[in-house]
Amino acid sequence: MEEAIKKADVLIEALPYIRQFKDKVIVIKYGGSILGEEKIRRGVLEDIVFMHFMGLRPVLVHGGGPNISDRIRSSGRKSDFIDGMRVTDEETLVVVEEELKKLNDIIVREIAELGAEATGLNGKDKNLIQTEKKKAKVDLGMVGHVTGVNAQGIYDELTADRIPVVLPMGRGPDKKTYNVNADEAAASIASGLKAEKLVLLTNVKGIMRNADDPNSFISHLTKELADGMIADKVIQTGMIPKVKACISALEKGVKKTHMVDACIPHALLLEIFTDKGIGTEIVL
């Protein structure tokens, strides 16, 4: 009986958030090594399906970097990265799209197995993710910078009670296909949809003042403090584009952004439906 009461208490704690976020769009970015781990992926998708049935409108944007790197390595080639972006020639672009499509199909199928309907969307189709060639000090090849999003194409899926699952590729005015950073794609989609939240799932707890000190975890961060931590090199390497994606989304109308450790069971639900949350929230 005591255990049942505890479960009821958890549901009651979630009630105000279920009411507050009903019909609101929540964009979730999921990628990296955690996407390839079946147990973690299953838990994340369970959370997304739960949100869907609770009346929220989740949109999932996924990457697939490790799968792409493994495929390129197995062919005897190597992946080159500049400032966290994969240098993408035409041969690499084919591999990127094939691997992302495989992952997209897996996610859509597993969501269906959990009882919800999902639609896989390729960002290059139907003008979904509009891009132009990314300008950089070194030519990155077929890497795109997002210039716009066809929000209606995603809304159509949401209003049909389906969960959109978006792979991050785009098409430019030159009609060419471009590889797009998944964090940037998710931030742009969240902005285009005027989402209530953007959640970036990672394999770390969140933002730390000192990466070696677990007690230095920061649960709440403003744009101003985040900019300062980047300038002071407290936030470094792969965390920088994630934080910048959050800031960009906030500046374009997203109400709140979060960075959450997907390795924690049901991390999404704990972040969205509980009083304290478990990750780092970034606000203006």
N, C-alpha and C positions, 0 to 999 in steps of 0.2 A: 504493500500500500504506500509506504514512504517513497519508494522509487517512482511510483505512478504519479504521486503528488509533485515530485521534483520535475517530472516531465511536463506536467500541466503548468507549473510555474514558468518554465522556459517558454512555453507557448504564449502565456499571458504577457511575458516580457516582450515577446516579438510583436504582439498585437498592434501597438501604436505605430510601429514601423511598417507593418503590412498595410495599415490604413493610410499612412502618409505616402507610401510609394506605390500604391495601387495605380495602375495604368501609366506609371512613369518609366521612361527608357533608362536602362542600365547597360552601358557598354563595357564588356569584359574583354581584355586582351590576355591571351593565353599562348605561351610558346616556350621555346628553349628546351632544355633537357627534360623538364617536368612534363612536357606534352607527350613524350615517348614512354613515360612510366604508366603502365596500364592501371595500376591501383589508384594512383593519384588522379589520373585522368577521369576514371570512373567517379571518384568522389566529387571532382569539380563539376562534372556533367550532372550528377545527382543534385547538386546545389542549384545549378542553372534551371533544371527541370522543376525543382521545388519552387523557385522564384516565379517561374512561368505560371504554375498552377495557383500560386498565391496572388496572381493578378498583376505582377510586375511584367515589364516587357524587356527581357534580356536580349542583347545582341552580342554574339561572340565573334571576335576577330582573332585569328590564330596565325602564328608564325610556323617555323619548321626548320630553323637553322641547323641543328645537329643532324637531322635526316639528310639535308642537302649536302652538308659537309662530308658525311659518311659516303654518300653516293659519289661525290666528286673524288674523294680519296680512293674509293674502290676502283675507279677508272684510271688511277695512276697520276691524276692531276692534283694540284693543291689549291686551297682557297686562300685568296689574298683579301685582307681587310684593311681599310683606311678609315680611321675615326669611327670604328664600329660598323662600317658599311662594307658589304661584300662587293668586291670588284666583279662586275657581271658582264662577260662577253656574251655573244649570241648562243654559244654552246652551253654556257652555264645557265643562261636564261631558260633554256629548254628543260634542264634538270630541275631548276627552281620551281617551274610551273608544274612539272610532273609530280614532284615530291609533295608540294602543297596540295595538289589535287587529291593525292592518295590520302593524306591526313584529313582533308575536308570530308572525303567519303566516309572515313572511319568515324569521325565525330558525328556526322549526320545519322549514320547507322546506329551508333550507340545511344544517341538521344532518342531515336525511335524505339530502341529496346527498353528505354526507361519510361515509355508511354506518351511522349510528346512528339509533335511533328516539327521537323526542321527542314530548312532549305539551304543547300550549299550555293554560295554566290561567289563568282570569280570577279574580283574588283575591276578587271579589264573589260568586262561585258556590260552592255547597256549603260555605258557612261557612268558606271557606279563610282569608280575612283578616277578622277581626272588628274593627269600628271604632266609634268614637263621634265626634261632631262635635268638631273640635279647638278648644280654648279659646285665644283670643288677645286682645290688646289691641284689635285691629280685627277685625271679622267677616270671616273668610276665605271664607265661603260653604260650599260642599259639599266641604270639606277635612276629612279624618278623621285621628284619632290611633288607632294600632293598640292594641287591648286584648287580642287573643288570636289564635292561629293554629291551624287544624285540621291538625296535623302528620300525622295518619294519611292524609289525602288526598294528601299529597306522598309519604309512605312507600309508599303503594300503587303509585305510578308507579315509584319506585326499585326496589321488589322485582320489578316486572314488567320490569325492565331497560330502562326508558325514562328519558330526561332530561327532568325537569320544567322548563318555561319559563313563568315566572309574570309576569303584568302586574299592576302595583301599584294595584289598586282594592279597596275593601272595602265591606262592608255593615254597617249599624248595627242596633241593637235596634229602631229605628224603621222598619226595612225599606228605608231609603234607601241609595242608592249614594254612596260618597265617594271622592274623589281622595286618594291616599296618597303621601307622599314615598317615592321608590324606595329611598333609603338606609335609611329607617326600616323599610320593608317587609322589606328583605333582612335587616336586623339581627334583626327579630322572627321571621322564618322560621328563621334560623340558630339563634336561641335555642330556638325550639319544637322543632327537630330535634336539639338538643344537638350541633350541628355541630362537627367538628374545627377547621374554619377558616371565616372570613368574609373574602372578598377583594373590595375595592372597586376596580374598574378606573376610572382617571381619565385625564386627558390631561396630567398633570404627573408628574415623577419620583417624588414622594412628599412628605414634609413637610420643609420647609427652615427653618433658623433665620433666614435672610434670603432672601427671594424673588429678590433680584437677584444673589445669590452662589451659583453652582452648587456650590461647594465646601462649602456649609453644609448639605448634605443629611444627614438623620438616618435611619439604617437601623434603629434599635431605640429604642422609646419605651415607657415605662411609663405607666399611667393617671395616676399622680401628676404626672409630668412634663408629660403632655399637658394636664391640668387647669391647671397653672401657665402653660403656654404660651398657653392660651386667655385666662386672666386677664390675662396681660401683653401680649395682643394680638399675639403672635408668630404664632399661628394665627388667621387672619381669614376673614371673609366666607364664601364657599362651602365652604371647608375645614372650618369649625366643625361643621356638621351631620354631615359625614362622620366626623370624629373622635368626635363624640358618639355616633353610631350604633355605631362600633367599641367604645367604652367600654360602652355599654348591652349589647351582645352579650356582652362578656366578663363583665360582672356577672351575666349570666343563664345562664352555663354554657358559652359558646363558648370553646374552648381558646386560640385565637390568631387575631388579625385582621391584615389586610394592606391597604396601599394601594399600588397598582402602576400604572405608566404603560402603558396598553394600546397606545400608539404604538410601543413597543419590540417587535420581532418575537418572538413566542412568550414574551411576558412572564410569562404564567401558569405555563408549564412551568419557566422560569428561577427563578421565585420559590418554587415548591413542590418541585421535584426537584433543586435544586443546593444546595451547602453554604452559599454566601454569600447567595443571593437577589439581587434587584435593587431592591426597593421598601422601604417603611417598614413594619416590623411593630410592632403595638401590643399590649402584654400587660398583665395586671394588676400 
